[in-house]
Amino acid sequence: MPLIPQEPQIHERAQGPSAASATGRTASTPRPVPGPRPVPGSRSASTPRPGRPGPGAARPAPPAQRSHSSAGQPKAAGTPDSVTPPSPLSSMGAPGASGTSGLQVQVIPASPGRALDAAEGAIDLLLEAGRAPGDILVLTTGEQHPWATHELSFGESAYWAQHDAREDVFFADAAAVTRAHSRPVVVVAVNGGGAAVAAKALPQARERATALLVVCGDAKRINAVLGAGV
């Protein structure tokens, strides 16, 4: 009786990442690789505003940030001293937009209670237009921005070191404007402090802005301090 050659056995191989290896051990699922940590100072439309601790120090969670409100946004086009986002402010805030015409001044009408919200909205537009975070200095004439309050709780030295590093948007009290260095863009939130504080802070803020000055507050008061037509 002729011998029938034995057919080779074909073993099915399990598909998928959990297939058994030749040694009988189960291949483990690759562990996810963490992505790069955010670069200190980088901001985008999807990232939170300043309020996080600076790099290198373990700090408690910062204060909750203010939310944007339409009440703090610019008025419609055609109103004197108005800004209609995003075109005018974003184009003016783009690097190189000022050209040789000197400093540009932009006024965003807002009540004292909404001035800080309006300033934060302006910052977002400036960043979307291509401004680097380190190009922007923000001054408040009334209540401090939560980020400044939080960082000052760790000491003025660490706080001003972040100003000198120029890695992110820096928030400061208008009373400390003489300590701040010039930046291409200065945003002022006239969120209180009285007329005398604004009258002193606005000219000093203008001196420190090399390309663009954005002022959020009462348009009439701002015009009275900076001059008509701003």
DOVOTI-443556 format. One line per field, with one value per residue (C-alpha): x, y, z; residue in three letters; residue number from 1. Coordinates in Angstrom, 3 decimals, padded with zeros to 6 digits. Layout:
BEGIN
east: c(X  ...)
north: c(Y  ...)
up: c(Z  ...)
residuo: c(ALA  ...)
num: c(NUM  ...)
END
This chain:
BEGIN
east: c(000.000  001.588  002.483  000.677  003.044  001.961  000.687  002.485  000.516  -000.406  -000.871  -003.135  -001.544  -003.702  -004.120  -003.921  -001.556  -002.228  -000.971  001.140  004.834  007.024  008.061  004.464  004.417  001.733  002.996  002.134  000.305  002.758  002.622  001.517  004.356  003.659  003.638  005.933  005.232  003.932  006.681  006.661  005.166  003.358  -000.299  -002.930  -006.650  -007.130  -004.861  -005.841  -004.750  -001.956  -002.823  -000.597  002.544  005.816  008.197  010.344  008.282  005.537  002.756  -000.888  -003.604  -004.008  -007.213  -010.043  -009.802  -012.414  -014.649  -015.155  -018.334  -019.876  -020.555  -016.824  -016.364  -015.991  -018.994  -020.217  -018.355  -019.248  -019.226  -016.458  -013.392  -014.702  -013.006  -014.690  -012.907  -011.205  -010.062  -008.902  -007.271  -005.791  -004.298  -002.892  -001.526  000.293  004.097  005.327  001.867  002.836  005.431  006.957  003.809  004.838  002.768  -000.827  -003.491  -006.675  -009.570  -012.053  -015.035  -015.860  -017.208  -014.787  -016.379  -015.819  -012.507  -010.408  -012.592  -012.228  -008.455  -008.288  -010.347  -007.908  -004.993  -006.574  -006.968  -003.385  -002.058  -004.206  -002.790  000.723  001.955  004.335  003.138  006.315  005.466  002.498  002.381  -000.986  -001.633  -004.639  -005.619  -007.922  -008.085  -005.055  -005.385  -005.710  -002.429  -000.515  -002.107  -001.208  002.400  003.031  002.104  005.458  007.433  008.199  011.582  010.093  007.251  009.475  011.851  009.034  008.703  012.408  012.282  009.748  008.412  004.724  002.107  002.902  000.220  001.046  -000.579  -000.480  001.145  004.215  004.440  007.697  009.324  008.118  010.258  009.037  007.214  005.783  002.217  000.830  -002.777  -004.351  -007.535  -009.047  -010.939  -011.059  -008.718  -010.289  -009.601  -006.295  -004.857  -005.830  -004.506  -001.115  -000.974  -002.049  000.769  003.313  001.782  002.045  005.738  006.320  004.453  006.696  004.103  000.574  -001.290  -004.712  -006.830  -010.025  -012.294  -014.393  -013.669  -014.315  -011.947  -009.296  -009.570  -009.305  -006.013  -004.403  -005.856  -008.767  -008.790  -007.260)
north: c(000.000  003.251  005.661  008.962  011.787  013.602  017.093  019.853  021.333  024.977  026.837  029.813  032.975  035.142  038.644  041.833  043.271  040.517  037.667  035.014  035.178  032.235  031.715  031.457  034.795  037.313  040.488  043.418  046.403  049.272  051.811  055.234  057.674  061.006  063.936  066.933  069.194  072.635  075.112  077.746  080.908  079.354  080.146  079.472  079.789  076.332  076.840  078.659  082.166  082.903  081.694  078.668  078.570  079.377  076.601  074.747  075.112  072.980  075.382  075.065  075.530  079.158  081.153  080.470  082.601  085.066  084.009  086.134  088.116  089.719  092.780  093.460  093.116  096.085  097.961  097.648  099.318  102.919  103.937  106.439  104.886  101.389  098.179  095.398  092.073  090.316  092.379  095.773  094.593  091.393  093.141  095.950  093.482  091.375  091.606  094.315  095.817  099.191  099.766  103.230  105.011  104.840  103.750  102.786  103.276  101.236  101.888  099.190  100.733  098.826  099.465  099.090  095.737  094.436  096.077  093.084  090.703  092.985  093.054  089.275  089.131  091.545  089.361  086.335  088.261  089.468  085.939  084.596  087.365  086.074  088.094  086.218  085.992  087.679  090.724  091.630  093.529  093.939  096.636  096.949  100.215  098.569  094.989  092.885  090.123  086.729  085.567  088.501  087.983  084.307  084.784  087.608  085.222  083.496  086.698  089.715  088.360  085.292  087.374  089.969  087.271  086.099  089.647  089.765  086.340  087.686  084.191  084.908  087.602  089.519  091.068  093.893  096.635  099.984  101.440  099.320  100.419  102.282  098.942  097.301  097.249  098.259  095.665  095.831  095.667  097.122  096.413  098.516  097.481  100.564  098.441  100.902  103.009  106.344  109.016  110.059  106.546  106.263  109.746  108.741  105.193  105.734  108.091  105.782  102.772  104.612  105.219  101.482  100.344  100.291  099.195  099.045  100.369  098.863  100.532  098.945  101.269  104.409  105.918  109.513  109.263  107.595  110.265  112.985  111.538  110.401  113.077  113.173  110.903  107.811)
up: c(000.000  -001.114  001.595  001.535  002.356  005.425  004.680  006.538  009.324  008.920  012.146  012.162  013.448  015.625  014.323  016.328  018.895  021.434  019.203  020.894  020.113  019.107  022.692  023.826  025.563  024.740  023.126  025.321  023.938  023.375  026.144  024.914  024.554  026.210  023.874  024.258  027.158  026.255  025.666  028.422  027.071  024.101  023.717  021.145  020.786  022.347  025.341  028.528  029.190  031.642  035.092  035.207  037.344  035.692  034.607  037.082  040.240  041.702  042.489  043.432  040.855  039.759  040.155  037.755  034.660  033.553  030.707  027.657  027.463  024.453  026.576  026.682  022.947  020.582  019.241  015.693  012.852  012.201  015.842  016.707  018.326  017.713  016.693  014.769  015.292  013.829  010.834  012.210  015.418  014.000  010.977  013.094  015.599  013.037  013.152  010.861  010.430  011.852  009.175  009.245  010.390  014.037  016.994  016.328  018.993  019.153  021.545  022.561  024.375  027.560  031.017  033.958  034.803  031.267  030.421  031.457  029.449  026.431  026.910  026.975  023.799  022.171  023.264  021.602  018.348  018.491  019.000  016.185  013.976  014.602  017.527  019.820  023.434  024.615  022.495  024.689  027.972  029.717  032.318  034.610  036.289  038.841  040.060  039.191  036.628  038.418  036.867  038.345  041.760  041.677  040.590  043.052  045.859  045.194  045.518  043.378  042.284  040.610  039.222  037.549  036.352  034.101  032.798  031.976  030.273  027.731  027.087  027.593  027.881  031.050  033.269  035.659  037.685  035.899  039.019  038.213  034.579  035.210  036.031  032.829  029.709  026.273  024.177  020.665  021.990  025.213  026.174  028.916  030.719  032.351  034.868  037.748  039.826  039.018  036.438  038.014  037.713  034.058  033.319  034.675  033.324  029.714  028.647  030.299  028.558  025.234  025.863  026.324  023.227  020.166  017.585  018.976  022.013  022.740  025.428  026.732  028.677  028.480  025.055  026.112  029.059  026.935  024.251  026.869  028.103  024.855  022.619  020.188  017.210  018.807)
residuo: c(MET  PRO  LEU  ILE  PRO  GLN  GLU  PRO  GLN  ILE  HIS  GLU  ARG  ALA  GLN  GLY  PRO  SER  ALA  ALA  SER  ALA  THR  GLY  ARG  THR  ALA  SER  THR  PRO  ARG  PRO  VAL  PRO  GLY  PRO  ARG  PRO  VAL  PRO  GLY  SER  ARG  SER  ALA  SER  THR  PRO  ARG  PRO  GLY  ARG  PRO  GLY  PRO  GLY  ALA  ALA  ARG  PRO  ALA  PRO  PRO  ALA  GLN  ARG  SER  HIS  SER  SER  ALA  GLY  GLN  PRO  LYS  ALA  ALA  GLY  THR  PRO  ASP  SER  VAL  THR  PRO  PRO  SER  PRO  LEU  SER  SER  MET  GLY  ALA  PRO  GLY  ALA  SER  GLY  THR  SER  GLY  LEU  GLN  VAL  GLN  VAL  ILE  PRO  ALA  SER  PRO  GLY  ARG  ALA  LEU  ASP  ALA  ALA  GLU  GLY  ALA  ILE  ASP  LEU  LEU  LEU  GLU  ALA  GLY  ARG  ALA  PRO  GLY  ASP  ILE  LEU  VAL  LEU  THR  THR  GLY  GLU  GLN  HIS  PRO  TRP  ALA  THR  HIS  GLU  LEU  SER  PHE  GLY  GLU  SER  ALA  TYR  TRP  ALA  GLN  HIS  ASP  ALA  ARG  GLU  ASP  VAL  PHE  PHE  ALA  ASP  ALA  ALA  ALA  VAL  THR  ARG  ALA  HIS  SER  ARG  PRO  VAL  VAL  VAL  VAL  ALA  VAL  ASN  GLY  GLY  GLY  ALA  ALA  VAL  ALA  ALA  LYS  ALA  LEU  PRO  GLN  ALA  ARG  GLU  ARG  ALA  THR  ALA  LEU  LEU  VAL  VAL  CYS  GLY  ASP  ALA  LYS  ARG  ILE  ASN  ALA  VAL  LEU  GLY  ALA  GLY  VAL)
num: c(1  2  3  4  5  6  7  8  9  10  11  12  13  14  15  16  17  18  19  20  21  22  23  24  25  26  27  28  29  30  31  32  33  34  35  36  37  38  39  40  41  42  43  44  45  46  47  48  49  50  51  52  53  54  55  56  57  58  59  60  61  62  63  64  65  66  67  68  69  70  71  72  73  74  75  76  77  78  79  80  81  82  83  84  85  86  87  88  89  90  91  92  93  94  95  96  97  98  99  100  101  102  103  104  105  106  107  108  109  110  111  112  113  114  115  116  117  118  119  120  121  122  123  124  125  126  127  128  129  130  131  132  133  134  135  136  137  138  139  140  141  142  143  144  145  146  147  148  149  150  151  152  153  154  155  156  157  158  159  160  161  162  163  164  165  166  167  168  169  170  171  172  173  174  175  176  177  178  179  180  181  182  183  184  185  186  187  188  189  190  191  192  193  194  195  196  197  198  199  200  201  202  203  204  205  206  207  208  209  210  211  212  213  214  215  216  217  218  219  220  221  222  223  224  225  226  227  228  229  230)
END
